[in-house]
Amino acid sequence: MAKVGIATLTATLVVLLATASVGASAGPKASTPHTMSVRHSAIKAAGTNLIYQGGAVEVTPKVYISWWGSQWSTGFSTGGYTSAQAQTYITGFFGNVGGSSWDKIDTQYCQGVAIGTINCGSSGTHITNPTGQLAGTWVDTTTSVPTSPTQSQIQSAATRLMNHFGGYNANATYFVFTPHGHSMSGFGTQWCAWHDEPTSGTQMAYAYMPYIPDAGGSCGMNFVNGSNNSYGNGYFDGFSIVGGHEYAEAMTDPHPERTSTNYGWLASNGQENGDLCAWASNSTNITLGSHFYAVQPIWSNTSSSCVTSY
């Protein structure tokens, strides 16, 4: 994702660094998240290959999910769907995406090759595509969720999730999901979700997912499926489009905050593999397990294009 300012998190056609900063709050120092732009800010990036920057990738990727807030336990409903149905859709996606031809796109990227590499070929250590990548979920009722949580509070929730599941795993992305009506400022108007790492301490790769349907079409509702069905296809399209975007980027660029040699794969303009294809017209459904899920294409250096399988 393109790097943007901490509070405003503005995503535009050109990657800009905003000038505003997050208000002071207790907790860890906030860094600068890499956001997925809202739909009206789609980025066009024809022929822009990713370049290896020297850092690590997630070789054997895993996902851990925090359902932050008691609302996930007590339940809530929006648009005729329950929070339990949303959780089923999300865990169905992450629980079955491993081993898919869509997830295989990231296996062309690697670590341990020369800085400036564009195509790994058989060199380096590649990202793999194992099944069963969803390693654990947890309802975190340790603290209540503010109406507008800060990045520092979200980072703290990700740290609790990491510790709940045994501590830091360099191949894991720790996802924090907040419930309906509780989202960080800028959601739905400037960005849909983001991923990052702390600026000090562990290099935990974590991602923030607000309750995506709250943003409607700006963050993917009915983007692929124009009508809704009982499973939530259409209404929940944004969860898999945006969640998949974050995961694909965290796999290829999990450590974007320390030094430039820690970066993974970036285009020359600072965009990541999901940014180059965000809200592309060839977004589509993929079948995972017994259901289908909307996804965006991911950038492939092999073909210098946005693809939905590899």
C-alpha positions as CSV (number, residue, x, y, z in Angstrom):
1,M,0.0,0.0,0.0
2,A,1.0,3.6,-0.6
3,K,2.5,5.3,2.5
4,V,0.3,8.1,3.8
5,G,-0.1,10.4,6.8
6,I,-1.0,8.8,10.1
7,A,-4.3,10.6,10.9
8,T,-5.6,11.6,7.5
9,L,-4.2,8.6,5.7
10,T,-5.0,10.2,2.4
11,A,-4.7,7.9,-0.6
12,T,-4.6,9.7,-4.0
13,L,-3.5,8.9,-7.5
14,V,0.0,9.8,-6.6
15,V,1.5,8.5,-3.3
16,L,1.5,11.5,-1.0
17,L,2.7,11.9,2.5
18,A,0.1,13.9,4.5
19,T,1.1,16.4,7.0
20,A,-1.3,15.7,9.8
21,S,-0.4,13.4,12.8
22,V,-2.4,11.3,15.1
23,G,-3.5,12.9,18.4
24,A,-1.6,11.9,21.5
25,S,-2.9,8.8,23.3
26,A,-1.6,6.1,25.6
27,G,0.1,3.2,24.1
28,P,2.9,2.6,21.5
29,K,4.1,5.2,19.1
30,A,2.1,5.2,15.9
31,S,3.9,4.7,12.6
32,T,2.6,5.5,9.1
33,P,0.1,2.8,7.9
34,H,0.0,1.7,4.3
35,T,-3.6,2.2,3.2
36,M,-5.9,0.8,0.6
37,S,-7.6,3.7,-1.1
38,V,-11.4,4.0,-1.2
39,R,-13.0,3.1,-4.5
40,H,-13.2,6.6,-6.0
41,S,-9.4,6.9,-5.6
42,A,-8.5,3.9,-7.8
43,I,-4.8,3.9,-8.8
44,K,-3.8,3.2,-12.4
45,A,-0.4,1.8,-12.7
46,A,0.2,0.1,-16.1
47,G,3.6,-1.6,-16.5
48,T,4.9,-0.8,-13.1
49,N,6.9,-3.8,-11.8
50,L,7.8,-4.4,-8.2
51,I,11.4,-4.1,-7.2
52,Y,13.0,-6.1,-4.3
53,Q,14.2,-3.7,-1.6
54,G,16.3,-6.2,0.5
55,G,13.9,-7.1,3.3
56,A,12.0,-10.2,4.4
57,V,8.8,-11.7,3.0
58,E,6.4,-14.1,4.8
59,V,7.7,-17.4,3.5
60,T,5.1,-19.6,5.2
61,P,2.2,-17.2,5.7
62,K,-0.3,-17.4,8.5
63,V,-3.2,-15.2,9.6
64,Y,-4.4,-14.6,13.2
65,I,-7.6,-12.7,13.7
66,S,-8.7,-10.5,16.7
67,W,-12.4,-9.8,16.9
68,W,-11.8,-6.7,19.1
69,G,-14.7,-5.8,21.4
70,S,-17.6,-7.5,23.3
71,Q,-19.9,-6.6,20.4
72,W,-18.6,-9.7,18.6
73,S,-19.7,-11.9,21.5
74,T,-23.1,-10.2,22.1
75,G,-23.8,-9.9,18.3
76,F,-25.1,-7.1,16.1
77,S,-26.8,-6.9,12.7
78,T,-26.4,-4.6,9.7
79,G,-28.1,-4.8,6.3
80,G,-30.0,-7.9,7.2
81,Y,-26.9,-9.8,8.1
82,T,-25.6,-10.7,11.6
83,S,-22.0,-10.3,12.9
84,A,-21.8,-14.1,13.1
85,Q,-22.5,-14.3,9.4
86,A,-19.7,-11.7,8.8
87,Q,-17.3,-13.7,10.9
88,T,-18.2,-16.9,8.9
89,Y,-17.6,-15.1,5.6
90,I,-14.2,-13.7,6.8
91,T,-13.0,-17.0,8.4
92,G,-14.2,-18.9,5.3
93,F,-12.0,-16.6,3.1
94,F,-8.9,-16.7,5.2
95,G,-9.3,-20.4,6.2
96,N,-9.5,-21.5,2.6
97,V,-7.4,-19.0,0.6
98,G,-4.2,-21.0,1.2
99,G,-3.4,-23.3,-1.7
100,S,-5.6,-21.3,-4.1
101,S,-4.4,-20.1,-7.5
102,W,-5.2,-16.5,-6.4
103,D,-2.9,-16.8,-3.3
104,K,-0.3,-18.5,-5.5
105,I,0.4,-15.1,-7.2
106,D,2.6,-14.1,-4.3
107,T,4.8,-17.2,-4.7
108,Q,6.8,-15.5,-7.5
109,Y,8.2,-13.1,-4.9
110,C,11.1,-14.0,-2.6
111,Q,13.8,-12.9,-0.2
112,G,17.6,-13.3,-0.2
113,V,18.3,-12.0,-3.7
114,A,20.1,-8.9,-4.8
115,I,18.4,-5.6,-4.1
116,G,16.9,-4.4,-7.4
117,T,15.8,-7.8,-8.5
118,I,12.5,-7.9,-10.4
119,N,12.1,-11.6,-11.2
120,C,13.3,-14.1,-8.6
121,G,13.1,-17.1,-11.0
122,S,14.4,-20.1,-9.0
123,S,16.7,-17.9,-6.8
124,G,16.1,-16.9,-3.2
125,T,13.6,-18.2,-0.7
126,H,10.1,-17.8,-2.1
127,I,6.8,-17.2,-0.4
128,T,4.9,-20.4,-0.3
129,N,1.2,-21.2,-0.6
130,P,0.3,-23.7,2.1
131,T,-3.3,-24.7,3.0
132,G,-4.7,-23.9,6.4
133,Q,-3.2,-20.4,6.7
134,L,-5.8,-19.2,9.2
135,A,-3.9,-20.1,12.4
136,G,-6.3,-18.8,15.1
137,T,-9.1,-16.4,15.9
138,W,-9.9,-14.7,19.3
139,V,-12.6,-12.4,20.6
140,D,-10.7,-9.8,22.6
141,T,-12.8,-8.3,25.4
142,T,-9.7,-7.1,27.3
143,T,-10.6,-3.5,26.6
144,S,-13.7,-1.9,25.1
145,V,-13.5,-0.5,21.6
146,P,-13.6,3.3,21.3
147,T,-16.0,4.8,18.9
148,S,-13.0,6.1,17.0
149,P,-9.9,4.0,17.9
150,T,-6.4,5.4,17.3
151,Q,-3.7,3.6,15.5
152,S,-1.9,3.2,18.8
153,Q,-4.9,1.5,20.3
154,I,-5.2,-0.8,17.3
155,Q,-1.5,-1.7,17.5
156,S,-2.1,-2.6,21.2
157,A,-4.9,-4.9,20.1
158,A,-2.7,-6.5,17.6
159,T,0.0,-7.0,20.2
160,R,-2.6,-8.6,22.5
161,L,-3.5,-10.9,19.7
162,M,0.1,-11.8,19.0
163,N,0.7,-12.6,22.7
164,H,-2.5,-14.6,23.0
165,F,-1.2,-16.9,20.3
166,G,2.3,-17.4,21.7
167,G,4.2,-14.4,20.7
168,Y,5.9,-13.0,17.6
169,N,5.8,-15.1,14.4
170,A,7.8,-13.5,11.5
171,N,5.5,-15.3,9.0
172,A,2.2,-14.1,10.5
173,T,-0.1,-11.2,9.8
174,Y,-2.1,-10.2,12.8
175,F,-5.5,-8.8,11.8
176,V,-7.6,-6.6,14.1
177,F,-11.3,-6.4,13.2
178,T,-13.5,-3.7,14.9
179,P,-17.3,-4.0,15.1
180,H,-20.0,-2.0,13.4
181,G,-19.8,1.7,14.2
182,H,-16.3,1.7,15.7
183,S,-13.7,2.7,13.2
184,M,-10.6,4.8,13.0
185,S,-11.0,8.3,11.6
186,G,-10.7,8.4,7.8
187,F,-12.3,5.0,7.2
188,G,-14.6,5.0,4.2
189,T,-13.8,8.5,3.1
190,Q,-10.0,8.3,2.6
191,W,-9.1,4.6,3.0
192,C,-10.7,1.2,3.6
193,A,-8.0,-0.6,5.6
194,W,-4.3,-0.7,6.2
195,H,-1.3,-2.7,7.3
196,D,1.8,-1.7,9.2
197,E,4.4,-2.7,11.8
198,P,5.4,-1.0,15.1
199,T,8.3,1.5,14.9
200,S,10.1,-0.2,17.7
201,G,10.1,-3.6,19.5
202,T,8.8,-6.6,17.6
203,Q,8.5,-6.4,13.9
204,M,4.9,-7.7,14.1
205,A,3.1,-7.4,10.7
206,Y,-0.4,-6.3,11.5
207,A,-3.5,-5.1,9.7
208,Y,-6.6,-3.1,10.6
209,M,-10.0,-4.0,9.2
210,P,-12.9,-1.8,10.2
211,Y,-16.4,-3.2,9.7
212,I,-16.1,-2.9,5.9
213,P,-19.9,-2.8,5.1
214,D,-20.1,0.5,7.1
215,A,-18.5,2.2,4.1
216,G,-20.9,0.7,1.6
217,G,-19.7,0.9,-2.0
218,S,-16.7,3.0,-1.2
219,C,-15.0,-0.1,0.2
220,G,-16.3,-2.8,-2.0
221,M,-19.9,-3.6,-1.2
222,N,-21.5,-5.2,-4.3
223,F,-18.3,-4.4,-6.3
224,V,-18.2,-7.9,-7.9
225,N,-21.6,-9.3,-7.0
226,G,-24.4,-6.8,-7.8
227,S,-27.0,-8.7,-5.7
228,N,-26.8,-10.2,-2.3
229,N,-27.4,-13.9,-1.3
230,S,-27.9,-15.7,2.0
231,Y,-24.1,-16.2,2.5
232,G,-23.4,-12.5,2.2
233,N,-21.9,-12.4,-1.3
234,G,-22.4,-8.9,-2.5
235,Y,-22.9,-7.3,0.8
236,F,-19.7,-8.7,2.2
237,D,-17.6,-8.4,-1.1
238,G,-15.5,-5.7,0.6
239,F,-14.3,-8.0,3.4
240,S,-12.6,-10.4,0.9
241,I,-11.5,-7.7,-1.6
242,V,-10.0,-5.5,1.1
243,G,-8.8,-8.3,3.4
244,G,-7.2,-10.0,0.5
245,H,-5.5,-6.8,-0.6
246,E,-4.0,-6.3,2.9
247,Y,-2.9,-9.9,3.2
248,A,-1.2,-10.0,-0.2
249,E,0.7,-6.9,0.6
250,A,1.7,-8.0,4.1
251,M,3.2,-11.2,2.6
252,T,5.4,-9.3,0.2
253,D,6.2,-6.3,2.4
254,P,5.7,-7.2,6.1
255,H,8.2,-4.8,7.6
256,P,7.8,-1.3,6.1
257,E,8.7,0.9,9.0
258,R,12.3,0.5,10.2
259,T,14.8,1.1,7.4
260,S,14.6,1.0,3.6
261,T,16.6,-2.3,3.6
262,N,13.7,-3.9,5.6
263,Y,11.2,-3.2,2.8
264,G,10.2,-6.1,0.7
265,W,8.7,-5.6,-2.7
266,L,7.7,-2.1,-3.9
267,A,7.2,-0.3,-7.1
268,S,9.4,2.7,-7.9
269,N,6.6,5.0,-6.7
270,G,6.3,3.2,-3.4
271,Q,3.1,1.2,-4.2
272,E,2.8,-2.5,-3.2
273,N,1.4,-5.4,-5.1
274,G,-2.2,-4.7,-4.1
275,D,-2.1,-1.0,-4.8
276,L,-1.2,-1.5,-8.4
277,C,-4.4,-3.4,-9.0
278,A,-6.8,-1.8,-6.5
279,W,-10.4,-1.6,-7.8
280,A,-9.4,-3.0,-11.1
281,S,-12.1,-4.0,-13.6
282,N,-11.0,-7.7,-13.6
283,S,-11.8,-8.1,-10.0
284,T,-13.8,-11.4,-9.8
285,N,-15.1,-14.2,-7.7
286,I,-12.9,-17.2,-6.7
287,T,-14.2,-20.4,-5.3
288,L,-12.7,-21.4,-1.9
289,G,-14.1,-24.5,-0.2
290,S,-17.9,-24.6,-0.7
291,H,-18.3,-20.8,-1.3
292,F,-17.1,-18.1,-3.6
293,Y,-15.5,-14.8,-2.6
294,A,-14.9,-11.5,-4.4
295,V,-11.2,-10.6,-4.8
296,Q,-9.2,-8.0,-6.6
297,P,-6.3,-9.0,-8.9
298,I,-2.7,-8.8,-7.6
299,W,0.3,-7.5,-9.5
300,S,2.4,-10.1,-11.3
301,N,6.0,-9.2,-12.3
302,T,6.0,-12.2,-14.5
303,S,3.4,-10.8,-16.8
304,S,3.7,-7.1,-15.8
305,S,-0.1,-7.1,-15.2
306,C,-2.9,-7.5,-12.7
307,V,-3.9,-11.2,-12.5
308,T,-6.3,-13.3,-10.5
309,S,-4.4,-16.5,-10.7
310,Y,-0.9,-17.8,-11.2
